[in-house]
């Protein structure tokens, strides 16, 4: 009769699709974070952790070693911080000191260490004078061994504070002021030491951090005698 009938009603209602959002739990501290993330893939046989093999081949055996002090401890404890460039891991040792009341030994086993904002410490974050926040402990890097300095000086892209060409324009701009300071304070015949150079940078002033001052000093004192003439320092 010209009347359109509606479609048949389904006997079973379609189940509502529930969208499940997978949240990755925070690292609990056991094992490496990369290994813990493997268990969150949903696979019975999770894939192995991918490693940067090219970086491992290039940086294998390159270790940055720094002497450091613990700022959050009043006993002036000293540590050796090692940074392994092949996999961006850090290890901390505390040399034993007799009659100090501290046994020393392993303070932090080799592992990736993250900053407060979540990113991991890179090789570019390691230089003399910097303060590292490692698991609520503040370490100031005091100095490094000669091998570490040479690694940093040969990689100016990663370590800009160890590149003398980056520092030289700052030094040239204050050259006359530094000459007047040394002549006034020490005279022409005085041998300049690292402590004198640090003091002059504070008095002129020359805005260089501790690593940049060390880089300039290593450029001047190539024979590692510990003292240079004022003439050599000026030129």
C-alpha positions in Angstrom: 0.0 0.0 0.0 3.0 2.3 -0.4 4.0 2.2 3.2 7.8 1.6 3.8 8.7 -0.7 6.7 11.8 0.0 8.8 14.7 -2.5 8.8 14.6 -5.4 11.1 15.9 -4.7 14.6 19.0 -6.7 15.4 18.4 -9.3 18.1 21.9 -8.8 19.6 23.4 -5.5 20.3 26.9 -4.8 19.2 29.3 -4.7 22.1 30.8 -1.3 22.8 34.4 -1.2 21.9 36.5 -0.2 24.9 39.7 1.6 24.0 42.5 0.4 26.2 45.4 2.9 26.8 48.6 1.2 27.8 50.5 3.1 30.4 54.2 2.2 30.9 55.0 1.9 34.6 58.0 3.8 36.0 61.3 2.0 36.3 61.5 0.2 39.7 65.3 0.3 39.8 65.9 -3.4 39.2 68.0 -4.0 36.1 68.2 -1.5 33.2 65.3 0.5 32.1 65.6 -0.8 28.6 65.2 -4.4 29.8 62.2 -3.4 31.9 60.5 -1.9 28.8 60.8 -5.2 27.0 58.2 -6.7 29.3 55.7 -3.9 28.3 55.6 -4.8 24.6 52.8 -7.3 25.1 54.8 -10.1 23.4 55.4 -13.5 25.0 58.9 -13.4 23.5 60.0 -9.7 23.7 62.7 -8.6 21.3 66.2 -7.9 22.6 67.3 -4.4 23.4 68.6 -2.7 20.3 72.2 -1.3 20.6 73.9 1.3 18.6 76.6 -0.9 17.2 78.2 1.8 15.1 78.6 4.0 18.3 80.0 1.0 20.2 82.6 0.4 17.6 83.6 4.0 17.4 83.7 4.8 21.1 84.7 1.5 22.5 87.3 1.9 25.3 86.8 5.7 25.5 86.2 6.4 29.2 86.1 9.8 30.8 87.5 9.7 34.4 86.9 12.6 36.8 87.7 13.2 40.4 84.6 14.6 42.2 83.5 15.7 45.6 80.1 15.1 47.2 78.5 18.5 47.9 75.7 17.0 49.9 78.1 15.5 52.5 80.0 17.7 55.0 82.9 15.2 55.4 84.4 16.3 52.0 84.3 12.7 50.5 86.1 12.2 47.2 84.9 10.0 44.3 86.0 8.8 40.9 83.3 9.2 38.3 83.7 7.2 35.1 81.6 7.9 31.9 81.6 5.2 29.3 81.1 6.9 25.9 80.2 3.6 24.1 76.9 3.2 25.8 76.4 6.5 27.9 76.7 4.7 31.2 78.2 6.0 34.5 80.0 4.3 37.3 81.1 5.8 40.6 83.8 4.5 42.9 84.9 5.9 46.3 88.6 5.3 47.0 89.0 4.0 50.5 90.8 6.4 52.9 92.2 5.1 56.2 90.7 6.3 59.4 88.0 8.2 57.5 85.1 6.2 58.9 84.0 5.3 55.4 84.8 2.0 53.8 84.7 3.2 50.2 84.3 0.9 47.2 81.5 0.8 44.7 79.1 3.7 45.1 77.1 3.3 41.9 77.3 0.3 39.5 77.6 1.0 35.8 74.3 2.1 34.4 72.5 4.8 32.5 71.8 7.8 34.8 69.0 10.2 34.0 68.6 13.9 34.9 65.7 15.3 36.8 63.8 16.2 33.6 64.1 12.6 32.3 66.8 12.8 29.7 70.0 10.8 30.3 73.4 12.2 30.9 75.4 12.6 27.7 79.1 12.9 27.2 78.7 16.6 26.5 77.4 17.1 30.1 80.7 15.9 31.5 83.3 18.7 32.1 85.4 20.0 34.9 83.5 22.3 37.3 80.0 21.1 36.5 77.7 19.8 39.2 75.9 16.5 38.5 72.6 15.6 40.2 72.8 11.8 40.4 70.0 10.1 42.4 69.6 13.1 44.8 73.4 13.4 45.3 75.2 16.4 44.0 78.7 15.8 42.7 81.1 18.5 41.5 83.7 17.4 38.9 87.0 18.7 40.2 89.5 17.5 37.5 90.2 14.7 35.1 93.2 12.6 34.0 95.3 13.5 30.9 93.6 10.8 28.7 90.2 12.3 29.4 91.4 15.8 28.5 92.9 14.6 25.3 89.6 12.8 24.3 87.7 16.0 25.0 90.1 18.2 23.1 90.0 15.9 20.0 86.2 16.1 19.9 85.3 19.8 19.8 81.7 19.1 18.6 80.9 17.1 21.7 83.0 19.1 24.1 82.9 22.8 23.1 84.5 23.9 26.4 87.6 21.9 25.5 88.1 23.6 22.1 90.7 26.3 22.2 89.4 27.9 19.0 86.1 28.6 20.8 87.9 30.2 23.8 90.5 32.2 21.9 88.2 35.1 20.8 87.2 35.7 24.5 90.9 35.7 25.5 91.9 38.1 22.7 89.2 40.6 23.7 90.7 40.8 27.2 94.4 40.4 26.3 95.5 44.0 27.2 93.6 43.8 30.6 95.3 40.5 31.4 98.7 41.9 30.5 98.3 44.9 32.8 97.1 42.7 35.6 100.0 40.3 35.5 102.6 43.1 35.1 101.1 45.0 38.0 100.7 41.9 40.3 103.7 39.8 39.5 106.2 41.8 37.3 107.9 40.6 34.1 110.0 37.9 35.6 107.4 35.9 37.4 106.4 32.4 36.3 102.7 32.1 35.8 100.9 29.1 37.3 97.4 27.7 36.8 96.2 29.3 40.1 97.5 32.7 38.9 95.6 32.3 35.6 92.4 31.4 37.5 92.8 34.4 39.7 93.4 36.7 36.7 90.2 35.5 35.0 88.3 36.5 38.1 89.9 39.9 38.5 89.9 41.1 34.8 87.1 39.6 34.6 87.2 37.0 31.8 84.0 34.9 31.7 85.4 31.4 31.4 84.2 28.3 33.2 86.7 26.0 34.9 86.9 23.7 31.9 87.7 26.5 29.6 90.4 27.9 31.9 92.0 24.4 31.9 91.8 24.2 28.2 93.6 27.5 27.8 96.2 26.5 30.3 96.9 23.1 28.6 97.3 25.0 25.3 99.9 27.3 26.9 101.7 24.8 29.1 102.2 22.1 26.4 105.2 20.5 28.2 103.2 20.2 31.5 105.9 22.0 33.5 103.3 23.7 35.7 104.5 27.2 35.1 105.0 29.4 32.0 106.6 32.8 31.5 104.5 35.9 31.1 105.7 36.4 27.5 104.5 32.9 26.5 101.1 33.6 28.2 100.7 36.8 26.3 101.5 35.4 22.9 
